[in-house]
Amino acid sequence: MIAQEPTLKNRPEFINVRIKRQNGPGQEPYWELHKIKYEPEMNVISVLQRIAAQATTVDGKRVTPVTWDCGCLEEVCGACTMVVNGRVRQSCSALVDRLLSDTPDEIVLEPMSKFPVIRDLMVDRERLFRGLQRVKGWVPVDSYYDMGPGERQLRDTQEQNYPLSQCMSCGCCLEACPQFLKIEVPRKEGETDEQYEARKYAEYDKGFVGANAISQVMLFNNHPTGKALAKERLDALTGPGGIAACGNAQNCVAVCPKEIPLTTSIARAGRATTVHAIKKWFER
């Protein structure tokens, strides 16, 4: 049965919002309950803005404003990802009326569990971008001179690539993936920035790279200029934390806000890495 959005008669006067907070990296999380006045056509970001403005819990305790991350407010930047009512999603497009039609008692907000928490609902997604570095998720450019028109692409190729190009590195697919496990590297006393970064990246590089990076490999390996690094990208996917670590749970494609065919990319990557490995074996 499809849940109905609140009508003028059954709209609540107030909204209860339960938030999982954390004062800093590595600290113990705790829950806070807030109550704000209901307004029509709100999203989760506007709820957080009202909570930040009043900075008072439901029992009247004054608290510091809740911290969260956001940018475009149009489901383009990917920064406002969080867990809303137990499901990872973009908070800018999570509409309160629809949330209340599913769970009328309260809205529950939590930070993503697969990334280190910076504060409250804001997490450190550096590992996600490190994964893109591992697979060289970009088009190589030799210079900024005008080198004329590039190689023409078939329409079928364009239509295959376009959905993959919509990835906004939001992290939804990684949060839902059972193979993508949280890696949090605390800093050691007396450690320099360079030493810490090297140790942190070494740990990141052992973990599963994730569906988003695998999909970007397929995008750039199918690009007229990007395919110059195709072998290096496939080498990365055949290494530790690569395509073999995927358990094919298909949670990633179920939560992707852009409906990117991630499992199709994973299947294509599996075939490509197999062919690549066989070719390398015969070239030895």
Beta strands, then each sheet from edge to edge (+ up, - down):
strand 1: 14-21
strand 2: 30-37
strand 3: 81-84
strand 4: 87-90
strand 5: 107-110
strand 6: 117-119
strand 7: 122-123
sheet 1: 2+ 1- 5- 3+ 4-
sheet 2: 6+ 7-
end
